[in-house]
């Protein structure tokens, strides 16, 4: 897994629309805030639990941060931590991979092993 990856959680229907358009314009929350919300590997599990708890049919989208240029800004958010915010639509050529985020028996999303427990060490 690349040290350069950042992540966003996307509803499957929104991602299907992005695939047709060739870019992801963001969720309603993203559009309201004026940027696409991303998380670092250490932040993504908690971000998903806070903002998408119990939602089914989600995708984890991994993006190479170094390819996004100056439209990507790391800004203070929850608890003063720096979060990656993209001030442009996400061109799908920057997507490294996507993976489904199924709900586990405990009702939490099941992340790829390298992102569980707060991310890679």
MARBA-3410 file (N, C-alpha, C, O; in Angstrom, 1 decimal):
121
0.9,-1.2,0.0,0.0,0.0,0.0,0.9,1.2,0.0,1.9,1.3,0.8 ~ 0.6,2.2,-0.8,1.4,3.4,-1.0,1.3,4.3,0.2,0.2,4.5,0.8 ~ 2.4,4.9,0.6,2.3,5.9,1.7,1.6,7.2,1.3,1.3,8.0,2.1 ~ 1.4,7.3,0.0,0.9,8.5,-0.6,-0.6,8.5,-0.7,-1.2,9.5,-1.1 ~ -1.3,7.4,-0.3,-2.7,7.3,-0.5,-3.5,8.1,0.5,-3.2,8.0,1.7
-4.6,8.7,0.0,-5.6,9.3,0.9,-6.9,8.6,0.4,-7.0,8.0,-0.6 ~ -8.0,8.8,1.3,-9.2,8.0,1.1,-10.4,8.9,1.2,-10.5,9.8,2.0 ~ -11.4,8.5,0.5,-12.8,9.1,0.6,-13.8,7.9,0.6,-13.5,6.9,0.0 ~ -14.9,8.1,1.2,-16.0,7.2,1.3,-17.1,7.7,0.4,-17.6,8.8,0.6 ~ -17.5,6.9,-0.5,-18.5,7.3,-1.6,-19.6,6.3,-1.6,-19.4,5.1,-1.6
-20.8,6.8,-1.7,-22.0,6.0,-2.0,-21.9,5.4,-3.4,-21.5,6.1,-4.3 ~ -22.2,4.1,-3.5,-22.1,3.4,-4.7,-22.8,4.1,-5.9,-22.3,4.2,-7.0 ~ -24.0,4.6,-5.7,-24.8,5.3,-6.7,-24.0,6.5,-7.2,-24.0,6.9,-8.4 ~ -23.4,7.3,-6.2,-22.7,8.5,-6.6,-21.4,8.1,-7.4,-21.0,8.8,-8.3 ~ -20.8,7.0,-7.1,-19.6,6.5,-7.8,-20.0,6.1,-9.2,-19.2,6.3,-10.2
-21.1,5.5,-9.4,-21.6,5.1,-10.7,-21.8,6.3,-11.6,-21.4,6.3,-12.8 ~ -22.3,7.4,-11.0,-22.5,8.6,-11.7,-21.1,9.2,-12.1,-20.9,9.7,-13.2 ~ -20.2,9.1,-11.2,-18.8,9.6,-11.4,-18.1,8.9,-12.5,-17.5,9.5,-13.4 ~ -18.3,7.6,-12.6,-17.7,6.8,-13.6,-18.3,7.2,-15.0,-17.5,7.2,-16.0 ~ -19.6,7.5,-15.1,-20.1,7.9,-16.3,-19.6,9.3,-16.7,-19.4,9.6,-17.9
-19.4,10.2,-15.7,-18.9,11.5,-16.0,-17.4,11.6,-16.2,-16.9,12.6,-16.8 ~ -16.7,10.7,-15.6,-15.2,10.7,-15.7,-14.6,11.5,-14.5,-13.3,11.6,-14.4 ~ -15.4,12.0,-13.6,-14.9,12.7,-12.4,-16.0,12.6,-11.3,-17.2,12.4,-11.6 ~ -15.5,12.7,-10.1,-16.4,12.7,-8.9,-16.5,14.1,-8.4,-15.5,14.7,-8.0 ~ -17.7,14.6,-8.4,-18.0,16.0,-8.0,-18.3,16.1,-6.5,-18.4,17.2,-6.0
-18.4,15.0,-5.8,-18.6,15.0,-4.4,-20.0,14.7,-3.9,-21.0,14.7,-4.7 ~ -20.2,14.5,-2.6,-21.5,14.2,-2.0,-22.1,15.6,-1.8,-21.5,16.6,-2.0 ~ -23.3,15.6,-1.3,-24.0,16.8,-1.0,-23.2,17.6,0.1,-23.2,18.8,0.1 ~ -22.6,16.9,1.1,-21.8,17.5,2.1,-20.6,18.2,1.5,-20.2,19.3,1.9 ~ -19.9,17.5,0.6,-18.8,18.0,-0.1,-19.2,19.3,-0.8,-18.5,20.3,-0.7
-20.2,19.3,-1.6,-20.7,20.4,-2.4,-21.0,21.6,-1.4,-20.7,22.7,-1.7 ~ -21.7,21.3,-0.3,-22.0,22.3,0.7,-20.7,23.0,1.2,-20.7,24.2,1.4 ~ -19.7,22.2,1.5,-18.5,22.7,2.2,-17.5,23.3,1.2,-16.6,24.0,1.6 ~ -17.7,23.0,-0.1,-16.8,23.6,-1.1,-15.6,22.8,-1.4,-14.7,23.3,-2.1 ~ -15.5,21.6,-0.9,-14.3,20.7,-1.2,-14.7,19.3,-1.0,-15.7,19.0,-0.3
-13.9,18.4,-1.6,-14.1,16.9,-1.3,-13.3,16.6,-0.1,-12.2,16.9,0.1 ~ -14.0,15.9,0.8,-13.4,15.4,2.1,-12.7,14.1,1.9,-13.2,13.1,1.3 ~ -11.4,14.1,2.3,-10.6,12.9,2.3,-10.1,12.7,3.7,-10.1,13.6,4.6 ~ -9.5,11.5,3.9,-8.9,11.2,5.2,-7.5,10.5,4.9,-7.4,9.9,3.8 ~ -6.6,10.6,5.8,-5.4,9.8,5.7,-5.7,8.4,6.2,-6.8,8.1,6.7
-4.7,7.5,6.0,-4.9,6.1,6.4,-5.3,6.0,7.9,-6.1,5.2,8.3 ~ -4.7,6.9,8.7,-4.9,6.8,10.2,-6.3,7.4,10.5,-6.7,7.2,11.7 ~ -6.9,8.2,9.6,-8.2,8.9,9.9,-9.4,8.2,9.4,-10.5,8.4,9.9 ~ -9.3,7.4,8.3,-10.4,7.0,7.5,-11.4,6.1,8.3,-12.6,6.3,8.1 ~ -10.9,5.2,9.1,-11.9,4.4,9.8,-12.8,5.2,10.8,-14.0,5.0,10.8
-12.2,6.1,11.5,-13.0,7.0,12.4,-13.9,7.9,11.6,-15.0,8.1,12.0 ~ -13.4,8.5,10.5,-14.2,9.3,9.7,-15.5,8.6,9.2,-16.6,9.1,9.2 ~ -15.3,7.4,8.8,-16.4,6.6,8.3,-17.4,6.3,9.4,-18.6,6.4,9.2 ~ -16.9,6.0,10.6,-17.8,5.7,11.7,-18.5,6.9,12.1,-19.7,6.8,12.5 ~ -17.9,8.1,12.0,-18.6,9.4,12.4,-19.6,9.8,11.4,-20.7,10.3,11.7
-19.3,9.7,10.1,-20.1,10.3,9.0,-20.9,9.3,8.2,-21.8,9.8,7.5 ~ -20.6,8.0,8.3,-21.4,7.1,7.4,-21.8,5.8,8.2,-22.0,4.8,7.7 ~ -21.9,6.0,9.5,-22.2,4.8,10.4,-23.5,4.1,9.9,-24.5,4.8,9.7 ~ -23.4,2.8,9.8,-24.6,2.0,9.4,-25.0,2.1,8.0,-25.9,1.4,7.6 ~ -24.4,2.9,7.2,-24.8,3.0,5.8,-24.2,1.8,5.0,-23.1,1.4,5.2
-25.1,1.3,4.2,-24.7,0.2,3.3,-24.4,0.7,1.9,-24.7,1.8,1.6 ~ -23.8,-0.1,1.1,-23.5,0.2,-0.3,-22.5,1.3,-0.5,-22.7,2.2,-1.3 ~ -21.5,1.3,0.3,-20.4,2.3,0.2,-19.2,1.7,-0.4,-18.9,0.5,-0.4 ~ -18.4,2.6,-1.0,-17.1,2.3,-1.5,-16.0,3.1,-0.9,-16.2,4.3,-0.5 ~ -14.8,2.5,-0.7,-13.6,3.1,-0.2,-12.9,3.5,-1.5,-12.6,2.6,-2.3
-12.5,4.7,-1.7,-11.8,5.2,-2.9,-10.4,5.7,-2.4,-10.3,6.6,-1.6 ~ -9.4,5.1,-3.0,-8.0,5.4,-2.7,-7.4,6.3,-3.8,-7.6,5.9,-5.0 ~ -6.8,7.4,-3.4,-6.3,8.3,-4.4,-4.8,8.6,-4.0,-4.5,8.8,-2.8 ~ -4.0,8.8,-5.0,-2.6,9.2,-4.8,-2.6,10.7,-4.6,-2.8,11.5,-5.5 ~ -2.3,11.1,-3.4,-2.3,12.5,-3.0,-1.3,13.3,-3.9,-1.6,14.5,-4.2
-0.2,12.7,-4.2,0.9,13.5,-4.9,0.4,13.8,-6.4,1.1,14.7,-7.0 ~ -0.6,13.2,-6.9,-1.0,13.5,-8.2,-2.1,14.6,-8.3,-2.4,15.1,-9.4 ~ -2.5,15.1,-7.2,-3.6,16.1,-7.1,-3.2,17.5,-7.3,-4.1,18.4,-7.5 ~ -2.0,17.8,-7.1,-1.5,19.2,-7.3,-2.0,20.1,-6.2,-2.4,19.7,-5.1 ~ -2.0,21.4,-6.5,-2.3,22.5,-5.5,-3.7,22.5,-5.1,-4.1,23.2,-4.1
-4.6,21.8,-5.8,-6.0,21.8,-5.4,-6.2,21.0,-4.1,-7.3,21.1,-3.4 ~ -5.2,20.2,-3.7,-5.3,19.4,-2.4,-4.6,20.3,-1.3,-3.5,20.7,-1.4 ~ -5.4,20.5,-0.3,-4.9,21.3,0.9,-5.1,20.4,2.2,-6.1,19.8,2.3 ~ -4.1,20.4,3.0,-4.2,19.8,4.3,-4.6,20.8,5.3,-3.9,21.8,5.6 ~ -5.8,20.7,5.9,-6.4,21.8,6.7,-6.9,21.2,8.1,-7.3,20.0,8.2
-6.8,22.0,9.1,-7.3,21.6,10.5,-8.8,21.3,10.4,-9.6,22.0,9.8 ~ -9.1,20.2,11.1,-10.5,19.8,11.3,-10.6,19.2,12.6,-10.2,19.8,13.6 ~ -11.2,18.0,12.7,-11.5,17.4,14.0,-10.3,17.4,14.9,-9.3,16.8,14.6 ~ -10.5,18.0,16.1,-9.5,18.0,17.1,-8.2,18.7,16.6,-7.1,18.5,17.2 ~ -8.2,19.5,15.6,-7.1,20.2,15.1,-6.2,19.4,14.2,-5.2,19.9,13.6
-6.6,18.1,13.9,-5.8,17.3,13.0,-5.9,17.8,11.6,-7.0,18.3,11.2 ~ -4.9,17.6,10.8,-4.9,18.1,9.4,-5.6,17.0,8.6,-5.2,15.8,8.6 ~ -6.6,17.4,7.8,-7.3,16.5,6.9,-7.1,17.0,5.5,-7.0,18.2,5.2 ~ -7.0,16.0,4.5,-6.8,16.4,3.1,-8.2,16.8,2.5,-9.2,16.1,2.6 ~ -8.2,18.0,1.9,-9.4,18.5,1.3,-9.1,18.9,-0.2,-8.1,19.6,-0.4
-9.9,18.4,-1.1,-9.6,18.6,-2.5,-10.6,19.7,-3.0,-11.8,19.5,-3.0 ~ -10.0,20.8,-3.5,-10.8,21.9,-4.0,-11.0,21.9,-5.5,-10.7,22.8,-6.2 ~ -11.4,20.7,-6.0,-11.7,20.5,-7.4,-12.4,19.2,-7.5,-12.3,18.3,-6.6 ~ -13.1,18.9,-8.6,-13.6,17.6,-8.8,-12.5,16.6,-8.9,-11.4,16.9,-9.3 ~ -12.7,15.3,-8.5,-11.7,14.3,-8.5,-11.8,13.6,-9.9,-12.7,12.9,-10.2
-10.7,13.9,-10.7,-10.6,13.2,-12.0,-10.3,11.7,-11.7,-9.4,11.4,-10.9 ~ -11.0,10.8,-12.3,-10.9,9.4,-12.0,-9.5,8.8,-12.4,-9.2,7.7,-11.9 ~ -8.7,9.5,-13.2,-7.4,9.1,-13.5,-6.5,9.0,-12.3,-5.5,8.4,-12.3 ~ -6.9,9.8,-11.2,-6.1,9.8,-10.0,-6.4,8.7,-9.0,-5.7,8.6,-8.0 ~ -7.4,7.9,-9.3,-7.9,6.9,-8.4,-7.0,5.7,-8.5,-6.8,5.1,-9.6
-6.4,5.3,-7.4,-5.5,4.1,-7.4,-6.3,2.8,-7.4,-6.0,1.9,-8.1 ~ -7.4,2.8,-6.5,-8.3,1.7,-6.5,-9.5,2.0,-5.7,-9.6,3.0,-4.9 ~ -10.5,1.2,-5.8,-11.8,1.3,-5.0,-12.0,-0.1,-4.4,-11.6,-1.1,-5.0 ~ -12.7,-0.1,-3.3,-13.1,-1.4,-2.7,-14.4,-1.2,-1.9,-14.7,-0.1,-1.4 ~ -15.2,-2.2,-2.0,-16.5,-2.1,-1.2,-16.2,-2.1,0.3,-15.2,-2.6,0.8
-17.1,-1.4,1.0,-17.1,-1.3,2.5,-18.3,-1.9,3.0,-19.3,-1.2,3.4 ~ -18.3,-3.2,3.1,-19.5,-3.9,3.7,-19.6,-3.7,5.2,-18.7,-3.3,5.9 ~ -20.9,-3.9,5.6,-21.1,-3.8,7.1,-20.8,-5.2,7.7,-21.3,-6.2,7.2 ~ -20.1,-5.2,8.8,-19.8,-6.4,9.5,-21.0,-6.8,10.4,-21.9,-6.0,10.5 ~ -20.9,-7.9,11.0,-22.0,-8.4,11.9,-22.2,-7.4,13.1,-23.3,-7.3,13.7
-21.1,-6.6,13.4,-21.2,-5.7,14.5,-21.8,-4.3,14.1,-21.9,-3.4,14.9 ~ -22.1,-4.2,12.8,-22.7,-3.0,12.2,-21.7,-2.0,11.8,-22.0,-0.9,11.3 ~ -20.4,-2.3,12.0,-19.3,-1.4,11.5,-18.8,-1.8,10.1,-19.0,-3.0,9.7 ~ -18.3,-0.9,9.4,-17.7,-1.2,8.1,-16.5,-2.0,8.2,-15.7,-1.8,9.1 ~ -16.3,-2.9,7.3,-15.1,-3.8,7.2,-14.2,-3.2,6.2,-14.4,-3.2,5.0
-13.0,-2.7,6.7,-12.0,-2.1,5.9,-10.9,-3.1,5.5,-10.8,-4.2,6.2 ~ -10.2,-2.8,4.5,-9.0,-3.7,4.1,-8.1,-3.8,5.3,-8.0,-2.8,6.1 ~ -7.5,-4.9,5.5,-6.7,-5.2,6.7,-5.6,-4.1,7.0,-5.5,-3.7,8.2 ~ -5.0,-3.5,6.0,-4.0,-2.5,6.2,-4.5,-1.2,6.8,-3.8,-0.4,7.4 ~ -5.8,-1.0,6.7,-6.4,0.2,7.3,-7.2,0.0,8.6,-7.6,0.9,9.2
-7.3,-1.2,9.0,-7.9,-1.5,10.3,-7.0,-1.1,11.4,-5.8,-1.1,11.3 ~ -7.6,-0.8,12.6,-6.8,-0.4,13.7,-6.0,0.9,13.5,-4.8,1.0,13.9 ~ -6.6,1.8,12.8,-5.9,3.1,12.6,-4.9,3.2,11.5,-4.1,4.2,11.5 ~ -4.8,2.3,10.6,-3.9,2.4,9.5,-2.6,1.7,9.6,-2.4,1.0,10.7 ~ -1.8,1.7,8.6,-0.6,1.0,8.6,0.4,1.6,9.6,0.3,2.8,10.0
1.3,0.8,10.1,2.3,1.3,11.1,3.6,1.6,10.4,4.5,2.1,11.1
END
